[in-house]
Amino acid sequence: MNEMDIKPWLIRMSQGDEEAFQTIYDLTRDQAFGLIYYLAPNKHDVPDIMSEVYIELFKSLDNYQLEQKFSSWTLLFEETKGNMTMSAETLEDLSLSKTQLDSIRQARNEVKAQLNPGESAVVYLTDLDNVKRLPFIPVSQPDVNEDLDTWRKALTDRHFDVLPPDSLLGTYRFTGGMELSPFGAYAGSETDIAALLEELKAESEESRKDYIWRKTSIPTSFPLLSYTTVYRNSDQETLYLVMETPRDSKVKIQTLAPSSAEYEEMELNGHAAHYLINDSFVYTDSHVYQEISWMIEKEGQAILYRLGSDSPAMTKERLMEAAKSI
């Protein structure tokens, strides 16, 4: 949906044009449904919420300021294979300032330095209190398997056909493999998240500290099996090869990025691929993360591959070259 396309219809709808209302509905319903489905705790309520949203839109149109953006959420792509759906969206309220990003980096690194291998935590920053999509920042210090043969065997035992090479692009060497994400993970229901957030807020207000952190248990009930192979070059620049597959049921993976993120659809060894670069990534020191992702399906079971880099010097072309070699 293009913002310029919809504003003439908004003007006409504000003047009582019923055709304009139908056009606006047709232009926005897919995005609205996706966002409501993502946010609604009870998926059976989505149709009713959809109806309420458009009723409220109609009621409040007289107060709508045309100079404001109508939509702050954009679906970049959605793809389904077998028992997995992956998508990516941009959200304006995920756009962070350099000061906020630097605060996150400092807090994240200070907490990570206090974790033992295999431990994880969450960090609450008062500076992010108004960013609803970032209630807290997960941090982990994963156990790392530094033996490539042992790591390959572990992946073979989990029925992955594609095994990680010993190097990528000639200069990036295998340094280790780990389960779950190297950037941190937290597993909890919306109720759990809300309760934890209230506790962290209360502790923050009492202590008057800029950030509060708490150790959490390593997630064991993720619906997704996730394995990351890490490669580094002599400049300590990193490539992350992530392989993910659902445990048994259908899974939907959503990537959220700020509106400044750039996306391109690509073709990779006969598969549809997706390139995304985020310049406000909260889990890397560079604040940059770019990746190419693609899915394959085998007997109804989907496998998602992601190859990513946190180096500002990495180009899209070099990342694609590495992905083609896997």
C-alpha positions in Angstrom: 0.0 0.0 0.0 1.4 3.4 -1.0 0.7 6.3 1.3 0.0 8.6 -1.7 -2.5 6.2 -3.1 -4.7 6.2 0.0 -5.0 9.9 0.9 -7.3 10.9 -1.9 -9.7 8.1 -0.8 -9.5 9.3 2.8 -10.6 12.8 1.7 -13.5 11.3 -0.2 -14.5 9.0 2.6 -14.5 12.0 5.0 -17.0 13.6 2.7 -19.3 10.6 3.0 -18.3 8.6 -0.1 -19.2 5.0 0.5 -17.1 3.8 -2.5 -14.1 5.4 -0.9 -14.6 3.5 2.4 -14.7 0.2 0.4 -11.6 1.1 -1.4 -9.7 1.9 1.8 -10.9 -1.4 3.3 -9.6 -3.3 0.2 -6.2 -1.4 0.3 -5.6 -2.0 4.1 -7.4 -5.2 5.1 -4.5 -7.6 4.6 -2.1 -5.4 6.6 -4.7 -4.9 9.3 -5.5 -8.6 9.5 -1.8 -9.5 9.8 -1.1 -6.9 12.6 -4.3 -7.8 14.5 -3.5 -11.5 14.2 0.0 -10.9 15.6 -1.2 -8.8 18.5 -4.5 -10.6 19.5 -4.0 -13.2 22.4 -7.1 -15.0 21.2 -7.0 -15.7 17.5 -10.7 -16.4 17.4 -11.3 -12.7 18.2 -9.5 -11.4 15.1 -12.6 -11.0 12.9 -14.5 -9.1 15.6 -11.5 -6.9 16.2 -11.2 -6.2 12.5 -14.8 -5.1 12.4 -14.3 -2.8 15.4 -11.2 -1.3 13.9 -13.0 -0.2 10.7 -16.0 1.0 12.6 -13.7 3.2 14.7 -11.9 4.4 11.6 -15.2 5.6 10.2 -16.2 7.3 13.4 -12.9 9.1 13.9 -12.2 10.2 10.3 -13.3 13.8 11.0 -10.4 14.1 13.5 -7.8 12.5 11.2 -5.0 14.8 10.2 -4.1 14.2 6.6 -0.4 15.3 7.1 0.1 12.3 9.3 1.0 8.9 7.9 -2.1 6.6 7.7 -0.1 3.4 8.3 3.1 3.0 10.4 3.3 -0.8 9.6 4.4 -2.4 6.4 4.5 -6.0 5.4 7.7 -6.7 3.5 7.0 -10.3 2.6 5.3 -13.5 3.7 6.1 -17.0 2.6 4.8 -20.4 3.6 6.3 -23.8 3.0 5.1 -27.0 4.7 4.5 -26.3 8.4 6.3 -22.9 8.5 5.3 -19.4 7.6 7.9 -16.6 7.8 7.2 -12.9 7.3 8.9 -9.6 7.9 7.3 -6.2 8.8 8.6 -2.7 9.4 7.2 -0.6 12.3 7.8 3.0 12.8 7.9 2.7 16.6 11.0 0.5 16.4 13.0 3.4 15.1 15.5 4.1 17.8 17.9 7.0 18.3 21.7 6.5 18.4 21.6 7.4 22.1 19.1 4.6 22.8 21.1 2.1 20.7 24.3 2.9 22.5 22.5 2.5 25.9 21.3 -0.9 24.8 24.7 -1.9 23.7 26.4 -0.9 26.9 23.7 -2.6 29.1 23.7 -5.7 27.0 27.5 -6.2 27.1 27.7 -5.5 30.8 25.1 -8.1 31.6 26.5 -10.7 29.1 29.9 -10.3 30.9 28.3 -11.5 34.1 26.7 -14.6 32.6 28.2 -18.1 32.6 28.1 -20.3 29.5 24.5 -21.6 29.2 22.9 -18.7 31.0 20.4 -16.2 29.7 18.9 -13.0 31.1 16.6 -10.1 30.2 17.5 -6.4 30.5 14.9 -3.6 31.1 16.0 -0.1 30.2 14.1 3.0 31.4 15.1 4.7 28.1 12.9 2.2 26.2 9.8 2.5 28.3 7.9 4.1 25.5 8.9 1.5 22.9 6.1 -1.1 23.4 7.6 -3.6 21.0 10.8 -3.8 23.1 9.6 -4.5 26.7 13.1 -5.8 27.5 16.2 -7.1 25.7 17.0 -10.8 25.9 20.7 -11.6 26.4 22.4 -15.0 26.3 25.8 -16.5 26.8 25.2 -19.8 25.0 27.2 -23.0 25.3 29.5 -23.2 22.2 30.5 -26.4 20.5 33.9 -25.7 19.0 34.4 -29.1 17.3 33.1 -29.0 13.8 32.8 -32.8 13.4 30.8 -33.0 16.7 28.6 -30.1 15.6 27.9 -31.6 12.2 26.9 -34.9 13.9 24.5 -33.1 16.2 22.9 -31.5 13.1 22.8 -34.8 11.3 21.0 -36.4 14.3 18.4 -33.7 14.0 17.8 -34.6 10.3 19.4 -31.6 8.6 20.7 -32.6 5.2 22.8 -29.4 4.6 25.8 -29.4 6.9 27.9 -26.3 7.7 31.2 -26.0 5.8 34.5 -25.4 7.5 34.7 -21.9 6.0 32.8 -19.3 4.0 34.2 -16.8 1.5 37.6 -18.3 2.0 38.5 -16.1 5.0 35.6 -16.8 7.5 36.5 -19.9 9.6 34.3 -22.0 11.8 34.5 -20.9 15.4 31.6 -22.8 17.0 28.0 -24.0 16.9 25.2 -23.3 19.4 21.6 -24.0 20.0 19.1 -21.2 20.0 20.1 -17.6 18.9 23.4 -16.0 19.8 21.5 -12.8 20.3 19.4 -14.0 23.2 16.0 -15.6 23.5 13.1 -15.5 25.9 10.1 -17.9 26.0 7.0 -16.8 27.7 3.3 -16.2 27.2 2.0 -12.6 26.9 0.9 -12.9 30.6 4.4 -14.0 31.6 5.9 -11.1 29.7 3.5 -8.5 31.2 4.1 -9.8 34.7 7.9 -9.8 34.3 7.8 -6.3 32.8 5.8 -5.0 35.8 8.4 -6.5 38.2 11.3 -5.0 36.3 9.6 -1.6 36.1 8.9 -1.6 39.9 12.5 -2.5 40.7 13.8 0.2 38.3 11.6 2.9 39.9 12.7 1.8 43.4 16.4 1.6 42.5 16.5 4.6 40.1 18.9 2.7 37.9 19.1 3.2 34.2 18.6 -0.5 33.6 17.6 -3.6 35.5 18.4 -7.2 34.6 17.4 -10.6 35.7 18.6 -14.1 34.9 16.0 -16.3 33.1 15.8 -20.0 32.4 17.1 -21.2 29.0 14.0 -21.8 26.9 13.3 -25.5 26.5 9.8 -25.3 25.0 10.3 -23.3 21.9 8.2 -24.6 19.0 11.2 -24.1 16.8 14.5 -26.0 16.8 17.2 -23.5 16.1 20.9 -24.1 15.5 23.6 -21.4 14.7 27.0 -21.9 13.2 29.4 -19.0 13.7 32.2 -18.0 11.4 34.8 -15.2 11.9 37.6 -13.7 9.8 40.9 -12.3 11.0 39.2 -8.9 11.6 36.7 -10.6 13.9 33.9 -9.9 11.6 31.2 -12.5 11.9 28.9 -14.6 9.7 26.0 -16.5 11.3 24.5 -19.5 9.6 21.1 -20.3 11.3 19.1 -23.4 10.5 15.6 -23.7 12.0 12.7 -26.2 11.7 9.4 -26.6 13.7 9.3 -29.3 16.3 6.0 -30.9 15.3 3.3 -28.3 14.7 2.8 -25.3 12.4 5.0 -22.3 13.2 4.8 -18.7 12.2 8.1 -16.6 12.4 7.8 -12.9 12.2 10.8 -10.5 11.9 10.1 -6.9 13.0 12.4 -4.1 11.9 12.3 -0.3 11.9 10.9 1.6 8.9 14.5 2.4 7.8 15.1 -1.3 7.1 15.7 -2.2 3.4 14.3 -5.3 1.8 14.9 -7.1 -1.6 13.4 -10.3 -3.0 16.1 -12.5 -4.5 16.6 -15.9 -6.1 19.1 -18.3 -4.6 20.0 -21.7 -6.1 16.4 -22.1 -7.4 14.7 -20.9 -4.2 13.0 -17.7 -3.4 15.2 -15.7 -1.0 14.8 -12.6 1.1 17.4 -10.0 1.8 16.9 -7.6 4.8 19.2 -5.1 6.3 18.5 -3.4 9.6 20.5 -0.4 10.7 19.0 -0.3 14.2 19.5 -3.8 15.3 19.6 -4.0 19.1 21.6 -7.2 19.4 24.9 -6.3 17.7 27.5 -3.7 18.7 27.5 -2.3 15.2 23.7 -1.8 15.3 23.7 -3.3 11.8 22.5 -6.8 10.9 21.8 -8.0 7.4 20.7 -11.5 6.3 19.5 -13.6 3.4 16.9 -16.1 4.3 15.3 -18.9 2.3 13.1 -22.0 3.0 13.0 -25.5 1.7 10.4 -28.2 2.2 10.9 -31.9 2.7 7.9 -34.2 3.1 5.9 -31.4 4.6 8.6 -30.4 7.0 10.0 -26.9 6.4 13.6 -25.9 7.1 14.5 -22.2 7.2 18.1 -21.1 6.5 19.4 -17.7 7.4 22.9 -16.3 6.7 23.6 -13.0 8.4 26.4 -10.6 9.2 26.8 -7.8 11.7 29.7 -6.2 9.8 29.0 -2.8 8.2 31.7 -3.7 5.7 29.8 -6.8 4.4 28.1 -6.2 1.1 24.9 -7.7 -0.2 26.8 -9.3 -3.1 29.3 -11.0 -0.8 26.6 -12.2 1.5 24.8 -13.7 -1.5 28.0 -15.3 -2.7 28.4 -17.0 0.7 24.8 -18.1 0.7 25.1 -19.7 -2.7 28.0 -21.8 -1.5 26.0 -23.5 1.3 
